[in-house]
Amino acid sequence: MEIVYNLPVGYTLGAVKMAFRQPNLLVNMSGERFANEEIMVNDTFTGNALASQKNRFAFIIFDEATKRYYSEKGLDFPVWFLSDITKTDNFDAEFAQALKQAPPHVFAAESIEELSGKIGIDRDALCKTVSEYNKACETGRDEMFAKNSKYLRPIQQPKFYAGRIFPNAFGSLGGIKINYKAEVLTKDFDTIPGLYAAGTDANTIYADSYVFILPGNTMGFAINSGRIAGESALAYIKNQIN
């Protein structure tokens, strides 16, 4: 399965899902930043970054002021599969509904200390990271990851919100090994007579990651592997008849 990222599938509604896909403070279970949060615009980059963290997840954190900004002014990164949602004005109602679901993956608190306890991160470590991040927001200069200053929004005003995000997948990419004739191969690289594969399920060019920065880039492989598979299958049939 290809690696992307998300809140748990089906867990939250549109406004909440969108709010936790924005370039806000991203911390792992050690309470540390591990990437420029601008990667959030790309599912693949974020999914791979999450996959290398403890427990394979992380938390996006923002405050009431940022929540209000998204509700009133609009999102930093509208998401292609929810393109009709450009603001999060339904956030409060949806968040209240999400809090009732189990297991919990979204959280709210009146202080960073309280939030650290709810999400299971060491209080001192998280407070230190938030303090350093707020300093970067104040100066407009991210010394750690050079994040664009327009996405540096401080975390100061209660309530404080956190969402747990995971590596995820919405399709397969590769997996079936084929040769240059599009014949399916066994684990020993022997051909399976009469069996052919094409398209995304045979595309190992991209390993576990679809290249979202170049939309449609698997189309060339799909079209040509389909042609090759068809030609090979026809040759196989003719050989069987003869």
MOGI-V58207 format. One record per pair of residues at least 24 apart in sequence whose C-alpha atoms are under 10 Angstrom apart, sorted by sequence separation. I is the first residue (numbers start at 1). GAP is how many residues later the second one is. D is the distance in whole Angstrom. If there is no record, write none. Layout:
# MOGI-V58207
i = {I;I}
gap = {GAP;GAP}
d = {D;D}
This chain:
# MOGI-V58207
i = {29;30;34;67;130;131;174;176;177;178;198;199;28;29;33;67;130;131;174;175;176;177;178;198;199;200;27;28;29;32;33;130;173;174;175;176;177;178;198;199;28;29;31;173;174;175;176;177;198;199;28;29;30;31;172;173;174;175;176;197;198;28;29;171;172;173;174;175;196;197;198;27;28;29;171;172;173;174;196;198;199;27;28;172;173;174;197;198;26;27;28;173;174;175;196;197;198;26;27;173;174;175;196;197;6;25;26;27;173;174;195;196;5;24;25;26;41;42;173;174;24;25;26;41;43;172;173;196;5;6;23;24;25;40;41;42;172;173;195;196;4;5;22;23;24;38;41;172;194;195;4;5;20;21;22;23;24;38;41;169;171;194;3;4;5;6;20;22;169;193;194;3;4;5;6;19;20;194;195;2;3;4;5;20;24;182;194;3;4;5;19;112;119;182;193;194;3;4;5;64;112;115;118;119;181;182;2;3;4;5;61;63;111;115;119;173;180;182;183;184;2;3;4;5;59;60;61;62;63;111;112;114;115;116;181;182;183;194;3;4;19;20;59;61;63;110;111;112;115;178;181;182;3;19;22;59;63;110;111;112;180;181;182;63;109;110;111;112;180;181;182;183;7;108;109;110;111;181;182;183;6;16;19;61;108;109;110;178;181;182;5;7;18;19;23;24;108;109;180;181;22;23;107;108;109;21;22;23;61;107;108;15;19;21;22;106;107;108;15;19;21;22;106;107;18;19;21;22;105;106;107;18;19;21;105;106;18;19;104;105;106;18;59;104;105;18;58;17;59;18;17;95;15;18;14;18;19;18;19;61;14;15;18;14;15;17;15;16;19;14;15;16;18;14;15;16;17;76;15;16;76;14;15;16;13;14;15;16;17;13;15;16;17;15;16;13;14;15;16;13;12;13;16;12;13;12;13;31;11;12;20;11;12;66;65;66;12;31;32;65;66;11;16;29;30;31;63;65;66;11;29;30;31;62;63;64;65;66;11;29;30;31;62;63;64;65;67;11;12;28;29;30;31;32;33;62;63;64;65;67;11;12;27;31;32;61;62;63;64;65;66;67;11;30;31;62;63;64;65;66;29;30;31;32;33;62;63;64;8;29;31;32;33;62;63;64;7;28;31;32;62;63;7;27;30;31;61;62;63;33;61;62;60;61;62;27;59;60;61;27;59;60;61;25;58;59;60;25;58;59;60;36;58;59;38;57;58;59;25;36;37;38;39;57;58;25;35;36;37;38;56;57;58;34;35;36;37;38;56;57;33;34;35;36;37;55;56;33;35;36;38;37;37;50;51;52;50;51;49;50;51;47;48;49;50;46;47;48;46;47;48;46;47;47;44;23;43;44;23;43;44;25;43;24;25;23;24;25;22;23;24;25;23;24;25;24;26;28;25;26;27;26;26;20;19;20;21;20;19;20;21;20;17;16;7;8;6;7;8;9;6;7;8;6;7;8;9;5;6;7;8;9;48;5;6;7;9;48;4;5;6;47;3;4;5;6;3;4;5;44;45;2;3;4;5;44;45;2;3;4;43;44;45;1;2;3;4;43;44;45;1;2;3;43;44;45;1;2;3;42;43;44;1;2;3;42;43;1;2;41;42;1;2;41;1;1;1;2;3;4;2;3;4;1;2;3;4;1;2;3;1;2;4}
gap = {24;24;24;24;24;24;24;24;24;24;24;24;25;25;25;25;25;25;25;25;25;25;25;25;25;25;26;26;26;26;26;26;26;26;26;26;26;26;26;26;27;27;27;27;27;27;27;27;27;27;28;28;28;28;28;28;28;28;28;28;28;29;29;29;29;29;29;29;29;29;29;30;30;30;30;30;30;30;30;30;30;31;31;31;31;31;31;31;32;32;32;32;32;32;32;32;32;33;33;33;33;33;33;33;34;34;34;34;34;34;34;34;35;35;35;35;35;35;35;35;36;36;36;36;36;36;36;36;37;37;37;37;37;37;37;37;37;37;37;37;38;38;38;38;38;38;38;38;38;38;39;39;39;39;39;39;39;39;39;39;39;39;40;40;40;40;40;40;40;40;40;41;41;41;41;41;41;41;41;42;42;42;42;42;42;42;42;43;43;43;43;43;43;43;43;43;44;44;44;44;44;44;44;44;44;44;45;45;45;45;45;45;45;45;45;45;45;45;45;45;46;46;46;46;46;46;46;46;46;46;46;46;46;46;46;46;46;46;47;47;47;47;47;47;47;47;47;47;47;47;47;47;48;48;48;48;48;48;48;48;48;48;48;49;49;49;49;49;49;49;49;49;50;50;50;50;50;50;50;50;51;51;51;51;51;51;51;51;51;51;52;52;52;52;52;52;52;52;52;52;53;53;53;53;53;54;54;54;54;54;54;55;55;55;55;55;55;55;56;56;56;56;56;56;57;57;57;57;57;57;57;58;58;58;58;58;59;59;59;59;59;60;60;60;60;61;61;62;62;64;65;66;67;67;68;68;68;69;69;69;70;70;70;71;71;71;72;72;72;73;73;73;73;74;74;74;74;74;75;75;75;76;76;76;77;77;77;77;77;78;78;78;78;79;79;80;80;80;80;81;82;82;82;83;84;85;85;85;86;86;86;87;87;87;88;88;89;89;89;89;89;90;90;90;90;90;90;90;90;91;91;91;91;91;91;91;91;91;92;92;92;92;92;92;92;92;92;93;93;93;93;93;93;93;93;93;93;93;93;93;94;94;94;94;94;94;94;94;94;94;94;94;95;95;95;95;95;95;95;95;96;96;96;96;96;96;96;96;97;97;97;97;97;97;97;97;98;98;98;98;98;98;99;99;99;99;99;99;99;100;100;100;101;101;101;102;102;102;102;103;103;103;103;104;104;104;104;105;105;105;105;106;106;106;107;107;107;107;108;108;108;108;108;108;108;109;109;109;109;109;109;109;109;110;110;110;110;110;110;110;111;111;111;111;111;111;111;112;112;112;113;114;115;115;115;115;116;116;117;117;117;118;118;118;118;119;119;119;120;120;120;121;121;122;123;124;124;124;125;125;125;126;126;127;127;128;128;128;129;129;129;129;130;130;130;131;136;136;137;137;137;138;139;141;142;142;142;143;144;144;144;145;146;147;156;156;157;157;157;157;158;158;158;159;159;159;159;160;160;160;160;160;160;161;161;161;161;161;162;162;162;162;163;163;163;163;164;164;164;164;164;165;165;165;165;165;165;166;166;166;166;166;166;167;167;167;167;167;167;167;168;168;168;168;168;168;169;169;169;169;169;169;170;170;170;170;170;171;171;171;171;172;172;172;173;174;200;204;204;204;205;205;205;206;206;206;206;207;207;207;208;208;208}
d = {8;8;10;8;8;9;10;9;9;7;6;7;7;6;9;9;7;9;9;9;6;6;9;8;8;10;10;7;8;10;10;9;9;6;6;5;8;9;8;6;9;9;9;5;5;6;8;8;5;7;9;8;9;9;7;5;5;8;8;8;5;7;7;9;6;7;4;7;10;8;9;9;5;8;9;9;6;4;9;8;10;6;6;9;7;8;10;7;7;5;9;9;8;9;9;7;9;6;7;8;7;9;6;10;10;8;5;8;7;8;9;8;9;10;6;6;9;10;6;10;6;5;9;6;10;9;8;8;9;8;8;6;7;8;8;10;10;8;10;7;8;6;8;10;6;10;8;10;9;8;5;7;9;8;10;10;10;9;10;10;10;7;8;5;9;9;6;10;10;10;10;6;8;6;8;9;8;10;10;8;9;7;5;9;9;10;7;9;4;8;9;9;8;7;8;8;5;7;9;10;9;10;9;9;8;8;9;6;10;8;10;9;9;7;8;10;9;9;9;10;10;10;9;9;9;10;9;10;10;9;9;9;8;10;10;6;7;10;10;10;9;10;9;10;10;9;7;9;8;10;6;5;8;8;10;10;10;5;7;7;8;6;9;10;7;5;7;9;9;9;9;8;10;9;6;6;10;8;7;9;10;10;7;10;6;5;9;10;6;9;9;10;10;9;10;10;6;7;10;9;7;7;8;5;9;9;6;8;10;6;6;9;10;9;6;7;5;9;9;8;8;8;6;6;8;9;9;9;8;4;9;10;9;8;6;6;8;9;9;5;9;7;8;9;8;7;10;10;10;8;9;10;9;8;7;9;9;9;7;9;10;7;7;7;9;9;7;7;8;10;5;10;9;8;7;8;9;9;6;6;8;9;5;8;9;9;9;9;10;9;9;6;10;7;6;10;8;8;10;6;8;8;8;8;9;8;8;9;10;6;9;7;9;7;9;8;9;9;10;9;8;8;9;9;9;6;9;8;10;9;8;6;7;8;8;8;8;9;9;6;7;8;8;5;8;6;9;9;9;8;8;10;9;7;10;6;7;6;8;9;8;9;9;5;7;8;9;6;6;9;10;9;10;7;5;9;6;5;9;10;10;8;8;9;7;10;6;6;8;9;8;6;10;9;4;8;8;10;7;9;6;6;9;8;10;9;7;5;9;9;6;7;8;4;9;8;10;5;7;10;6;5;9;9;10;5;7;8;8;5;7;9;6;6;10;7;6;9;8;8;9;10;10;6;7;10;9;5;10;7;9;5;10;9;7;7;7;8;6;7;9;9;10;6;9;9;7;9;9;9;8;9;10;8;8;10;7;6;10;6;9;9;10;9;10;10;7;7;9;5;10;8;7;9;9;9;9;9;10;9;9;10;10;7;9;6;7;9;9;8;7;9;9;9;8;9;9;10;9;10;10;10;10;9;10;8;9;6;9;9;9;8;9;9;7;8;10;6;7;10;9;5;7;5;6;9;8;7;6;9;8;10;9;5;7;8;10;8;9;4;6;9;10;6;5;9;6;5;7;9;8;9;6;5;9;6;10;8;5;8;9;7;9;9;5;8;10;9;7;9;6;7;9;9;7;10;8;6;9;9;7;9;6;6;9;7;10;4;6;10;8;6;8;10;8;8;9;9;10;9;8;6;8;10;5;6;8;7;5;8;9;7;10}
